């Protein structure tokens, strides 16, 4: 492995840890500081933090891998995500920023729901904390799988620590660096590192497709299109061979945005309500460029592989293979850092949200109601480590697929929290009983759908993505149960 790669990687690791130390000195004195950055994020930091924590290794591994195999039909996933993210910024962001302060200055999603629906406060905090920890353990595992795949593909045979495989070493190093800055610096460290990591990710997704198309061995767009048409004419088609159910399963990924705690918590932390539109514009611009780059990488990366006789055993590693093949070692190291940035930005956010929920909605609620802020910060740090270790165990199977793990966890959160967040913010008649019903029905529907295999082959056709039945069932449950039970007057009108 060239020394330039190591220089870039170690510089990246050092920068992340330095940001964590800086954040520790600025914002870890109280629970609100450690878990929400004191609600003081600037628009650019909030926007890129939401984007980077959203996309994860899925953006550089899972999505390009899917497009490598199926062609442009998988691009509908990206389109659905872009539309869903936009409406999340428009509908949820301003209302959540305002109402979490209005309802008792809530600093976690479970505590907001408890304050919004006081008749079911204890049940809501307990159930939502359980849902968050379970699905985030799986979601975090997907990021560690991506880190393991990077080390397995790029550093094959270099590491030999106590008989551990390169894949296992990748998981250990990835988790270790994330824990270092997350445990030390809390939410501010996570958000600031997300901003830096978001910039690195976007730059990598601009550089890579451009070099693949126009660099040596690329041949430009016309040559790439000709190569793909010779392999399979449907690779450049948006619709050919795509069923309606398959299209619907792809575009409905966007529904998941409304219920992702690690994303919407950024809305709660934006400095002021007036900053939300600015953050939205920055975030959507970043997302559009990054998704376009990932889609281009997957499609034209396959053309490059075919033209140059590359054997790509695992399509999800196309970014890693081309990084090593096409660039100077210093740039290769930067591109590897971009992948780690995508992975770490999401893992750190998920670990912190899980930790916050365990601390505020379990420890402080059931074990130590009189716990001080300093004590809760310490407990939060311990919980970050514990959730990370559980995720590492889940990720230990080297045959795990990043996209599959992400899709399951994404659907679980989208169905359990998405309809509830929307209706709690926008429908005054929703009540505590409906909230509990919607959360349980949504999560249970997703789990049952996956366990029955209906997200794979369904009645001889393509599977139905589990977020569709889960989201619909949750929405109906909230409305039906709320209307069937008495209105306890839980909604508080905000006067401006």
C-alpha positions as CSV (number, residue, x, y, z in Angstrom):
1,X,0.0,0.0,0.0
2,X,1.5,3.3,-1.1
3,X,2.6,5.7,1.6
4,X,0.4,8.5,0.1
5,X,-2.7,6.5,1.0
6,X,-1.7,6.3,4.6
7,X,-0.8,10.0,4.7
8,X,-4.3,10.9,3.5
9,X,-6.1,8.5,5.8
10,X,-4.1,9.4,8.9
11,X,-4.7,13.1,8.2
12,X,-8.4,12.4,8.0
13,X,-8.5,10.4,11.2
14,X,-6.5,13.1,13.0
15,X,-8.8,15.8,11.8
16,X,-11.9,14.0,13.1
17,X,-10.4,13.4,16.5
18,X,-9.2,17.0,16.7
19,X,-12.7,18.3,16.0
20,X,-14.0,16.0,18.7
21,X,-11.6,17.5,21.2
22,X,-12.5,21.0,20.1
23,X,-16.2,20.3,20.5
24,X,-15.6,18.8,24.0
25,X,-14.2,22.1,25.2
26,X,-17.1,24.0,23.7
27,X,-20.3,22.0,24.3
28,X,-20.4,19.1,26.7
29,X,-21.3,20.8,29.9
30,X,-25.0,19.8,29.9
31,X,-27.3,17.2,28.4
32,X,-28.7,19.7,25.9
33,X,-25.2,20.6,24.9
34,X,-24.0,17.0,24.6
35,X,-27.1,15.7,22.9
36,X,-28.3,18.7,20.8
37,X,-25.3,21.1,20.6
38,X,-27.2,23.7,22.6
39,X,-29.6,24.3,19.6
40,X,-26.9,26.5,18.0
41,X,-26.1,24.9,14.6
42,X,-25.6,27.3,11.7
43,X,-27.6,26.7,8.5
44,X,-24.6,25.2,6.6
45,X,-23.6,22.9,9.4
46,X,-27.2,21.7,10.0
47,X,-27.7,21.2,6.3
48,X,-24.6,19.2,5.6
49,X,-24.8,17.3,8.9
50,X,-28.4,16.2,8.0
51,X,-27.2,15.2,4.5
52,X,-24.0,13.4,5.6
53,X,-25.7,11.5,8.5
54,X,-28.4,10.5,6.0
55,X,-26.4,9.1,3.2
56,X,-23.8,6.9,4.9
57,X,-21.7,4.3,3.0
58,X,-24.9,3.6,1.1
59,X,-24.2,6.6,-1.1
60,X,-20.7,5.4,-2.2
61,X,-21.3,1.6,-2.0
62,X,-24.9,0.5,-2.0
63,X,-26.4,2.9,-4.6
64,X,-23.6,2.7,-7.1
65,X,-23.6,-1.1,-6.6
66,X,-27.3,-1.3,-7.4
67,X,-26.9,0.9,-10.5
68,X,-23.9,-1.2,-11.6
69,X,-26.1,-4.2,-11.7
70,X,-29.5,-2.9,-12.8
71,X,-28.7,0.3,-14.6
72,X,-30.8,3.5,-14.5
73,X,-33.9,1.8,-13.1
74,X,-32.3,1.9,-9.6
75,X,-31.9,5.7,-10.0
76,X,-35.5,6.0,-9.0
77,X,-34.4,5.3,-5.4
78,X,-32.3,8.5,-5.6
79,X,-35.2,10.5,-7.1
80,X,-37.6,9.3,-4.4
81,X,-35.1,10.2,-1.7
82,X,-34.5,13.7,-3.2
83,X,-38.3,14.4,-3.3
84,X,-38.8,13.0,0.2
85,X,-35.9,15.0,1.7
86,X,-37.3,18.2,0.1
87,X,-40.8,17.7,1.7
88,X,-39.1,16.8,5.0
89,X,-37.3,20.1,5.0
90,X,-40.6,22.0,4.0
91,X,-43.1,20.2,6.2
92,X,-41.2,18.8,9.2
93,X,-38.1,21.0,9.8
94,X,-39.7,24.4,10.7
95,X,-42.5,22.8,12.8
96,X,-40.2,20.4,14.7
97,X,-37.7,23.2,15.5
98,X,-40.6,25.3,16.9
99,X,-42.6,22.7,18.6
100,X,-39.8,20.8,20.4
101,X,-39.0,24.1,22.2
102,X,-42.6,24.9,22.8
103,X,-43.4,21.4,24.3
104,X,-41.0,21.5,27.2
105,X,-37.8,22.1,25.3
106,X,-37.5,18.4,24.3
107,X,-34.0,17.3,23.3
108,X,-34.9,13.8,21.9
109,X,-37.7,12.6,19.7
110,X,-39.2,10.3,22.4
111,X,-39.2,13.2,24.9
112,X,-41.0,15.4,22.3
113,X,-43.6,12.8,21.7
114,X,-44.1,12.4,25.4
115,X,-44.6,16.1,25.9
116,X,-46.9,16.3,22.8
117,X,-49.0,13.4,24.1
118,X,-48.8,13.6,27.9
119,X,-51.6,11.1,28.5
120,X,-49.3,8.4,27.1
121,X,-46.0,9.9,28.0
122,X,-44.4,7.0,29.7
123,X,-45.5,4.4,27.1
124,X,-44.4,6.6,24.2
125,X,-41.0,7.2,25.6
126,X,-40.5,3.5,26.4
127,X,-41.7,2.2,23.1
128,X,-40.0,4.8,20.9
129,X,-36.7,4.2,22.8
130,X,-36.9,0.5,22.2
131,X,-37.7,1.1,18.4
132,X,-34.8,3.5,18.1
133,X,-32.2,1.2,19.8
134,X,-33.3,-1.9,17.8
135,X,-33.3,-0.3,14.4
136,X,-30.3,1.8,15.0
137,X,-28.3,-1.2,16.0
138,X,-29.0,-2.7,12.5
139,X,-28.5,0.7,10.8
140,X,-25.2,1.3,12.5
141,X,-24.1,-2.3,11.5
142,X,-24.6,-1.3,7.8
143,X,-22.1,1.4,8.2
144,X,-19.6,-0.9,9.9
145,X,-20.1,-3.4,7.0
146,X,-19.1,-0.6,4.6
147,X,-16.0,0.1,6.6
148,X,-15.1,-3.6,6.7
149,X,-15.6,-3.9,2.9
150,X,-13.2,-0.9,2.4
151,X,-10.4,-2.5,4.4
152,X,-11.1,-6.0,2.9
153,X,-10.9,-4.7,-0.7
154,X,-8.3,-2.0,-0.4
155,X,-5.9,-3.4,2.3
156,X,-6.1,-7.1,1.5
157,X,-3.4,-9.0,3.4
158,X,-1.9,-6.0,5.1
159,X,-3.4,-6.5,8.5
160,X,-2.7,-9.5,10.7
161,X,-3.9,-8.7,14.2
162,X,-4.4,-11.7,16.4
163,X,-5.9,-13.7,13.5
164,X,-8.5,-11.1,12.6
165,X,-9.5,-10.8,9.0
166,X,-9.0,-7.5,7.0
167,X,-12.8,-7.2,7.2
168,X,-12.9,-7.5,11.0
169,X,-9.9,-5.0,11.3
170,X,-11.9,-2.6,9.2
171,X,-14.9,-2.8,11.5
172,X,-12.6,-2.3,14.6
173,X,-10.8,0.8,13.2
174,X,-14.0,2.4,11.8
175,X,-15.8,2.0,15.1
176,X,-12.8,3.0,17.1
177,X,-12.3,6.4,15.4
178,X,-16.1,7.1,15.5
179,X,-16.3,6.3,19.2
180,X,-13.3,8.5,19.9
181,X,-14.8,11.7,18.6
182,X,-18.4,10.9,19.4
183,X,-17.8,9.9,23.0
184,X,-15.5,12.9,23.6
185,X,-17.4,15.7,21.7
186,X,-21.0,14.7,21.6
187,X,-23.5,16.3,19.2
188,X,-21.4,19.3,18.3
189,X,-18.5,17.1,17.4
190,X,-20.8,14.8,15.3
191,X,-22.3,17.8,13.5
192,X,-19.0,19.5,12.8
193,X,-17.4,16.4,11.5
194,X,-20.5,15.7,9.4
195,X,-20.0,19.1,7.8
196,X,-16.4,18.3,6.9
197,X,-17.3,14.8,5.8
198,X,-20.2,16.0,3.7
199,X,-17.8,18.3,1.8
200,X,-15.3,15.4,1.3
201,X,-18.1,13.1,0.1
202,X,-19.5,15.6,-2.5
203,X,-16.0,16.4,-3.9
204,X,-15.3,12.7,-4.3
205,X,-18.6,12.1,-6.1
206,X,-17.7,14.9,-8.5
207,X,-14.1,13.7,-9.2
208,X,-14.8,10.0,-9.6
209,X,-17.5,10.0,-12.3
210,X,-15.6,12.7,-14.3
211,X,-12.4,10.6,-14.3
212,X,-14.2,7.4,-15.1
213,X,-15.9,9.1,-18.1
214,X,-13.1,11.3,-19.4
215,X,-9.9,10.0,-18.0
216,X,-7.6,7.4,-19.6
217,X,-9.6,4.3,-20.5
218,X,-13.0,6.1,-20.2
219,X,-13.8,7.2,-23.7
220,X,-16.4,9.8,-22.9
221,X,-20.1,9.6,-22.7
222,X,-20.7,8.3,-26.2
223,X,-18.3,5.4,-25.8
224,X,-19.7,4.5,-22.4
225,X,-23.2,4.5,-23.8
226,X,-22.1,2.3,-26.7
227,X,-20.4,-0.2,-24.3
228,X,-23.5,-0.4,-22.0
229,X,-25.8,-0.9,-25.0
230,X,-23.7,-3.8,-26.1
231,X,-23.8,-5.4,-22.6
232,X,-27.5,-4.8,-22.1
233,X,-29.6,-2.1,-23.7
234,X,-31.9,-1.8,-20.7
235,X,-29.0,-0.5,-18.5
236,X,-29.6,3.0,-19.9
237,X,-33.4,2.8,-19.7
238,X,-35.3,4.3,-16.8
239,X,-38.4,2.2,-17.3
240,X,-37.7,-0.8,-19.6
241,X,-38.2,-4.0,-17.6
242,X,-39.3,-2.1,-14.6
243,X,-42.7,-3.1,-13.2
244,X,-45.0,-0.6,-11.5
245,X,-44.5,-2.4,-8.1
246,X,-40.7,-2.2,-8.6
247,X,-40.9,1.5,-9.4
248,X,-43.2,2.2,-6.4
249,X,-40.9,0.3,-4.1
250,X,-38.0,2.4,-5.4
251,X,-39.5,5.9,-5.2
252,X,-41.2,5.3,-1.8
253,X,-37.8,5.3,-0.1
254,X,-38.5,9.0,0.2
255,X,-41.2,8.3,2.7
256,X,-38.6,7.2,5.2
257,X,-37.2,10.7,5.7
258,X,-40.1,11.8,7.9
259,X,-39.2,9.2,10.6
260,X,-35.4,9.1,10.7
261,X,-34.4,10.3,14.2
262,X,-30.7,10.9,13.3
263,X,-31.8,13.3,10.5
264,X,-34.8,15.1,12.0
265,X,-32.8,15.8,15.2
266,X,-30.8,18.2,13.1
267,X,-33.9,20.2,12.6
268,X,-34.3,20.5,16.3
269,X,-30.7,21.8,16.7
270,X,-30.8,24.6,14.0
271,X,-29.9,28.0,15.5
272,X,-33.2,29.8,14.7
273,X,-36.5,29.1,12.9
274,X,-35.4,31.7,10.3
275,X,-32.4,29.6,9.4
276,X,-34.4,26.7,8.2
277,X,-35.0,27.8,4.6
278,X,-31.3,28.6,4.2
279,X,-30.4,25.2,5.5
280,X,-32.9,23.6,3.2
281,X,-31.5,25.2,0.1
282,X,-27.9,24.3,1.1
283,X,-28.9,20.7,2.0
284,X,-30.9,20.1,-1.2
285,X,-28.1,21.4,-3.4
286,X,-25.6,19.1,-1.7
287,X,-27.9,16.2,-2.0
288,X,-28.6,16.8,-5.7
289,X,-24.9,16.9,-6.6
290,X,-24.1,13.9,-4.5
291,X,-26.9,11.7,-5.8
292,X,-26.1,12.6,-9.4
293,X,-22.5,11.7,-8.8
294,X,-23.4,8.3,-7.2
295,X,-25.8,7.4,-10.0
296,X,-23.2,8.3,-12.6
297,X,-20.5,6.3,-10.8
298,X,-22.6,3.2,-10.8
299,X,-23.7,3.3,-14.4
300,X,-20.5,4.5,-16.1
301,X,-18.3,2.6,-13.7
302,X,-19.8,-0.6,-15.2
303,X,-18.9,0.7,-18.7
304,X,-15.4,1.4,-17.6
305,X,-15.1,-2.1,-16.0
306,X,-16.3,-3.8,-19.2
307,X,-14.1,-1.7,-21.5
308,X,-11.0,-2.4,-19.4
309,X,-11.7,-6.0,-18.6
310,X,-12.0,-5.5,-14.8
311,X,-13.5,-8.4,-12.7
312,X,-15.8,-6.8,-10.2
313,X,-16.8,-9.7,-7.9
314,X,-18.8,-7.4,-5.5
315,X,-20.5,-4.5,-7.4
316,X,-20.7,-2.6,-4.1
317,X,-16.9,-2.2,-4.1
318,X,-16.8,-0.4,-7.5
319,X,-15.9,2.9,-5.8
320,X,-13.0,1.3,-3.9
321,X,-11.6,-0.5,-6.9
322,X,-11.7,2.5,-9.1
323,X,-10.2,4.7,-6.4
324,X,-7.1,2.4,-6.2
325,X,-6.9,2.0,-10.0
326,X,-7.3,5.5,-11.4
327,X,-5.6,7.9,-9.0
328,X,-2.4,9.0,-7.4
329,X,-2.0,7.4,-3.9
330,X,-2.6,10.7,-2.1
331,X,-5.9,11.1,-4.0
332,X,-6.7,7.5,-3.5
333,X,-6.3,8.0,0.2
334,X,-8.6,11.0,0.0
335,X,-11.2,9.0,-1.8
336,X,-11.0,6.2,0.8
337,X,-11.4,9.0,3.4
338,X,-14.6,10.1,1.6
339,X,-16.0,6.6,1.9
340,X,-15.0,6.5,5.6
341,X,-16.6,10.0,6.0
342,X,-19.8,8.7,4.6
343,X,-19.7,5.7,6.9
344,X,-18.6,7.6,10.0
345,X,-20.9,10.5,9.7
346,X,-23.9,8.2,9.8
347,X,-22.6,5.9,12.5
348,X,-21.8,8.7,14.8
349,X,-25.2,10.3,14.4
350,X,-27.0,7.0,15.0
351,X,-24.9,6.2,18.1
352,X,-25.5,9.5,19.6
353,X,-29.3,9.4,19.0
354,X,-29.4,5.8,20.5
355,X,-27.3,7.0,23.4
356,X,-29.5,10.1,24.0
357,X,-32.6,7.9,24.0
358,X,-31.2,5.3,26.4
359,X,-30.0,8.1,28.7
360,X,-33.0,10.4,28.7
361,X,-35.8,7.9,28.0
362,X,-34.6,5.0,30.1
363,X,-31.9,5.8,32.6
364,X,-33.3,9.2,33.7
365,X,-36.8,8.0,33.4
366,X,-36.6,4.7,35.3
367,X,-33.3,4.4,37.1
368,X,-32.2,7.9,38.3
369,X,-34.8,10.5,38.0
370,X,-32.7,12.9,40.0
371,X,-29.6,12.4,37.8
372,X,-27.6,15.5,37.2
373,X,-26.6,16.8,33.8
374,X,-23.0,15.8,34.4
375,X,-24.0,12.3,35.3
376,X,-26.2,12.0,32.2
377,X,-23.4,13.1,30.0
378,X,-21.3,10.3,31.4
379,X,-24.0,7.7,31.0
380,X,-24.6,8.9,27.5
381,X,-20.9,8.2,26.7
382,X,-21.2,4.7,28.0
383,X,-24.3,4.1,26.0
384,X,-22.5,5.2,22.8
385,X,-19.9,2.5,23.4
386,X,-22.4,-0.2,24.2
387,X,-24.6,0.4,21.1
388,X,-21.5,0.5,19.0
389,X,-20.4,-2.9,20.3
390,X,-23.8,-4.5,19.5
391,X,-23.7,-3.1,16.0
392,X,-20.2,-4.5,15.5
393,X,-21.5,-8.0,16.4
394,X,-24.4,-7.7,13.9
395,X,-21.9,-6.5,11.2
396,X,-19.5,-9.4,11.9
397,X,-20.8,-11.4,8.9
398,X,-18.6,-10.4,5.9
399,X,-21.4,-11.5,3.5
400,X,-23.8,-8.7,4.7
401,X,-25.0,-6.4,2.0
402,X,-25.0,-2.6,2.8
403,X,-28.1,-1.8,0.8
404,X,-30.1,-4.6,2.4
405,X,-29.3,-3.6,6.0
406,X,-30.0,0.1,5.2
407,X,-33.3,-0.6,3.5
408,X,-34.6,-2.7,6.5
409,X,-33.7,-0.1,9.1
410,X,-34.8,2.8,6.9
411,X,-38.2,1.2,6.5
412,X,-38.5,0.5,10.2
413,X,-37.9,4.1,11.2
414,X,-40.0,5.5,8.3
415,X,-43.0,3.4,9.3
416,X,-42.7,3.7,13.0
417,X,-42.1,7.4,13.3
418,X,-42.9,9.0,9.9
419,X,-46.7,9.2,10.1
420,X,-46.5,10.0,13.8
421,X,-44.1,12.9,13.4
422,X,-46.2,14.4,10.5
423,X,-49.5,14.0,12.3
424,X,-48.2,15.1,15.7
425,X,-47.0,18.4,14.1
426,X,-49.9,19.0,11.7
427,X,-53.1,17.3,13.0
428,X,-54.3,18.7,16.3
429,X,-56.8,15.8,16.7
430,X,-54.1,13.2,17.0
431,X,-53.8,11.9,20.6
432,X,-51.7,9.6,22.7
433,X,-53.6,6.5,22.1
434,X,-53.3,7.0,18.3
435,X,-49.6,7.7,18.7
436,X,-48.9,4.5,20.5
437,X,-51.0,2.5,18.0
438,X,-49.3,4.0,15.0
439,X,-45.8,3.4,16.3
440,X,-46.4,-0.2,17.2
441,X,-48.4,-1.0,14.1
442,X,-45.8,0.6,11.8
443,X,-42.8,-1.1,13.3
444,X,-44.6,-4.5,13.6
445,X,-45.8,-4.4,10.0
446,X,-42.2,-3.8,8.7
447,X,-40.8,-6.6,10.9
448,X,-43.6,-9.1,9.9
449,X,-43.3,-8.1,6.2
450,X,-39.5,-8.8,6.2
451,X,-39.8,-12.0,8.2
452,X,-42.4,-13.4,5.7
453,X,-40.1,-12.6,2.8
454,X,-42.7,-10.3,1.1
455,X,-40.0,-7.7,0.5
456,X,-38.3,-10.2,-1.8
457,X,-40.4,-12.3,-4.1
458,X,-44.1,-11.5,-3.8
459,X,-46.7,-13.6,-5.7
460,X,-44.2,-14.4,-8.4
461,X,-43.2,-10.7,-9.0
462,X,-40.9,-8.2,-7.5
463,X,-41.1,-7.7,-3.8
464,X,-43.0,-4.8,-2.3
465,X,-40.7,-2.6,-0.2
466,X,-41.8,-2.9,3.4
467,X,-42.0,0.8,4.1
468,X,-45.2,1.0,1.9
469,X,-47.4,-1.3,4.0
470,X,-45.8,-0.1,7.2
471,X,-46.3,3.6,6.5
472,X,-49.9,3.2,5.3
473,X,-50.8,0.9,8.3
474,X,-49.2,3.3,10.8
475,X,-51.0,6.3,9.3
476,X,-54.4,4.6,9.3
477,X,-53.8,3.3,12.9
478,X,-53.1,6.8,14.2
479,X,-56.1,8.4,12.6
480,X,-58.6,5.6,13.4
481,X,-57.6,5.2,17.0
482,X,-57.4,9.0,17.6
483,X,-60.9,9.5,16.2
484,X,-62.2,6.5,18.1
485,X,-60.9,7.8,21.5
486,X,-61.6,11.0,23.3
487,X,-59.7,14.2,22.5
488,X,-57.7,15.0,25.6
489,X,-56.7,18.4,24.5
490,X,-53.0,17.5,24.2
491,X,-52.4,19.9,21.2
492,X,-51.1,23.3,22.2
493,X,-51.7,26.1,19.8
494,X,-48.6,28.2,19.3
495,X,-49.2,32.0,19.1
496,X,-46.6,34.0,17.2
